[in-house]
Amino acid sequence: MDKKYITAVAAFIFLICSLTEATNARANEVLKNSHTVSYDSSVNSEENYILTDEEIRLAALVTAAEAEGECEEGKRLVIDVILNRMDSEHFPDSVSEVIFQQNQFPFMTNGRAAKCTAENYICNLVKEELKCRTNYDVIFFQAGGYSYYGYPLMKVGNHYFSSYDKTW
């Protein structure tokens, strides 16, 4: 192989690793600075989840920030947006990368999340959605109206949810 090609590939891999480390560092900083209640990880401790306790708390924190005042179904759908994006080929595949992707989940980057709490109630909703999602199609949501992205699915509370592709 060409030495320039190998150098370019190595530089690209280094860049990706650096971005992932920076995203994870940002997630840890937000979790540390948020008003997180003590999280009882012993609840359902016999269960194995595909997410770590920190990732569950981060998903709960973004749900608290984005869906405060919304009904339980609305909170579950916000959680599903995160999980569905992780499963989608069009989005990153980790909780922190999905949440801190540029121009996504603005409450996580504008200081709002630092005033929110990842309550046990919402952490348990995340765990329940990991077992059986309310909706496998929601990828986008926005308050006040449907976003320019995706295909409109439903309105729950003040949020409008859309899919990536037509689901009908």
C-alpha positions as CSV (number, residue, x, y, z in Angstrom):
1,M,0.0,0.0,0.0
2,D,0.9,3.6,-0.6
3,K,2.5,5.2,2.5
4,K,0.4,8.4,2.0
5,Y,-2.7,6.3,2.0
6,I,-1.7,4.5,5.3
7,T,-0.9,7.8,6.9
8,A,-4.2,9.3,5.8
9,V,-6.1,6.3,7.2
10,A,-4.2,6.5,10.5
11,A,-4.9,10.2,10.8
12,F,-8.6,9.6,10.1
13,I,-8.8,6.9,12.8
14,F,-7.0,9.1,15.2
15,L,-9.5,11.9,14.5
16,I,-12.5,9.6,15.0
17,C,-11.1,8.4,18.3
18,S,-10.4,11.9,19.5
19,L,-13.9,13.0,18.6
20,T,-15.4,10.1,20.5
21,E,-13.2,10.8,23.6
22,A,-14.3,14.5,23.4
23,T,-18.0,13.6,23.2
24,N,-17.7,11.1,26.1
25,A,-15.8,13.8,28.1
26,R,-18.6,16.3,27.4
27,A,-21.2,13.7,28.5
28,N,-19.4,13.1,31.7
29,E,-19.0,16.8,32.4
30,V,-22.8,17.4,31.9
31,L,-23.6,14.5,34.1
32,K,-21.2,15.7,36.8
33,N,-22.6,19.3,36.7
34,S,-26.3,18.4,36.5
35,H,-28.4,18.2,39.6
36,T,-28.6,14.4,39.4
37,V,-30.3,12.7,42.3
38,S,-28.6,9.7,43.7
39,Y,-29.4,7.0,41.2
40,D,-30.3,3.6,42.6
41,S,-28.6,1.2,40.3
42,S,-29.8,-1.7,42.4
43,V,-33.3,-1.3,41.0
44,N,-33.6,-4.3,38.6
45,S,-29.9,-5.0,39.1
46,E,-30.4,-8.5,37.9
47,E,-31.3,-7.1,34.4
48,N,-28.7,-6.7,31.7
49,Y,-29.1,-3.7,29.6
50,I,-27.3,-2.7,26.5
51,L,-26.5,0.7,28.1
52,T,-24.3,1.4,31.1
53,D,-25.8,3.1,34.2
54,E,-24.1,6.3,33.1
55,E,-25.6,6.1,29.6
56,I,-29.0,5.4,31.2
57,R,-28.6,8.5,33.4
58,L,-27.5,10.6,30.4
59,A,-30.6,9.5,28.4
60,A,-32.8,10.3,31.4
61,L,-31.1,13.7,31.8
62,V,-31.8,14.7,28.2
63,T,-35.3,13.4,28.6
64,A,-35.8,15.5,31.7
65,A,-34.4,18.6,29.9
66,E,-36.3,18.1,26.7
67,A,-39.6,16.7,28.0
68,E,-40.1,18.5,31.3
69,G,-43.8,18.8,31.9
70,E,-44.7,16.3,29.2
71,C,-46.8,13.2,30.0
72,E,-45.1,9.8,30.4
73,E,-45.8,8.8,26.8
74,G,-44.0,12.0,25.6
75,K,-41.0,11.2,27.8
76,R,-41.0,7.6,26.5
77,L,-41.0,8.9,22.9
78,V,-38.1,11.2,23.6
79,I,-36.2,8.2,24.9
80,D,-37.2,6.3,21.8
81,V,-35.8,9.0,19.6
82,I,-32.4,8.5,21.3
83,L,-32.5,4.7,21.1
84,N,-33.9,4.7,17.5
85,R,-31.1,7.1,16.4
86,M,-28.5,4.7,17.9
87,D,-30.0,1.9,15.8
88,S,-30.2,4.0,12.6
89,E,-27.4,4.0,10.0
90,H,-28.0,7.8,9.7
91,F,-26.9,8.7,13.2
92,P,-24.1,7.8,15.7
93,D,-24.4,4.6,17.6
94,S,-23.8,5.7,21.2
95,V,-26.0,7.7,23.6
96,S,-23.4,10.5,24.1
97,E,-22.7,10.8,20.4
98,V,-26.4,11.0,19.5
99,I,-27.1,13.5,22.3
100,F,-24.2,15.8,21.6
101,Q,-24.4,15.6,17.8
102,Q,-24.2,19.1,16.4
103,N,-27.6,20.9,16.4
104,Q,-29.4,18.1,18.2
105,F,-31.0,18.2,21.7
106,P,-30.2,21.9,22.3
107,F,-31.1,21.8,26.0
108,M,-28.0,19.7,26.5
109,T,-25.7,22.3,25.2
110,N,-27.4,25.6,26.3
111,G,-27.1,25.1,30.0
112,R,-30.6,23.8,30.6
113,A,-29.5,20.3,31.5
114,A,-27.5,21.6,34.4
115,K,-30.7,22.6,36.0
116,C,-32.4,19.3,35.5
117,T,-32.4,16.0,37.3
118,A,-32.0,12.5,36.0
119,E,-34.6,11.1,38.4
120,N,-35.0,7.4,39.1
121,Y,-38.5,7.6,37.6
122,I,-37.0,8.6,34.2
123,C,-34.1,6.2,34.5
124,N,-36.6,3.4,35.0
125,L,-38.5,4.6,31.9
126,V,-35.2,4.4,29.9
127,K,-34.8,0.8,31.2
128,E,-38.3,-0.1,30.2
129,E,-37.9,1.4,26.7
130,L,-34.7,-0.7,26.3
131,K,-36.8,-3.8,27.0
132,C,-39.7,-2.8,24.8
133,R,-40.0,0.5,23.0
134,T,-43.1,2.4,22.7
135,N,-42.3,3.4,19.1
136,Y,-39.5,2.1,16.8
137,D,-40.1,4.8,14.1
138,V,-39.6,8.2,15.9
139,I,-36.3,9.8,14.9
140,F,-37.1,13.5,15.2
141,F,-39.2,15.6,17.5
142,Q,-39.8,19.3,18.0
143,A,-42.0,21.5,20.2
144,G,-44.6,23.6,18.5
145,G,-44.8,21.9,15.1
146,Y,-43.3,19.3,12.9
147,S,-39.7,19.7,11.9
148,Y,-38.5,20.1,8.4
149,Y,-36.9,16.7,8.6
150,G,-38.7,13.3,8.3
151,Y,-42.3,12.4,7.9
152,P,-44.9,13.5,10.5
153,L,-46.1,10.7,12.8
154,M,-47.9,12.1,15.8
155,K,-48.3,14.9,18.3
156,V,-48.0,14.0,22.0
157,G,-48.3,16.9,24.4
158,N,-46.3,19.8,23.0
159,H,-44.0,17.7,20.9
160,Y,-44.4,16.7,17.3
161,F,-42.7,13.4,16.4
162,S,-41.5,12.3,12.9
163,S,-39.9,9.3,11.3
164,Y,-36.9,9.2,9.1
165,D,-38.8,7.5,6.3
166,K,-42.5,7.1,5.5
167,T,-43.8,4.3,7.7
168,W,-47.0,3.7,5.8
